[in-house]
Amino acid sequence: MNARIYQPAKTAMSSGQNKCKQWVLEFATATPHYKDALMGWNRVDDTRQQVRLKFDSLEAAQAYAVANNIAVRVMMPKPHQHRAKSYAANFR
């Protein structure tokens, strides 16, 4: 069982940082997607990839993975680079 632990990025539609503070454990795809013969929809037999577990800290997510024998890959967030500029800089 493979999984990854990451901190989600801020959405493009909002300037808030509300959902960016939690850590997410997400399982990797074990089986490939294929077309359903009857409906033609994409189908997968592994339902673990639909599970997204949220934790308040990285340590809690790693402790859960160790307790359940899950091999994880931790993806650290990139530092936010914000350049402060004035409103007048838009018209230069």
Phi, psi and omega in degrees: 000118178249147179211168175230148177244127181210167175251120185295149179280162177293141180288154180286341184272355184220148177265357181282158181250024189297311185271009183264358185269341182270158176256142184243132171256120184232130182282147179279160179286122180268327180237148181285159175285150175212163181280134175286133185293326184280308186260338181084008179279159174289137184225148175217141182274342182269112182273355180294333182288350176274351184269128175232111181265134181250137181230154180281337181218161178294322181296322179293321178293318179292323178295321177297317180295319179293319181294332182252014178055050179252125176283120185241156173237122182267127178250107182285143181288148176283145179293141181284126179251106181244122177261116178284131177219160182273165178296327180292339180292341177291340185252015179277000000 
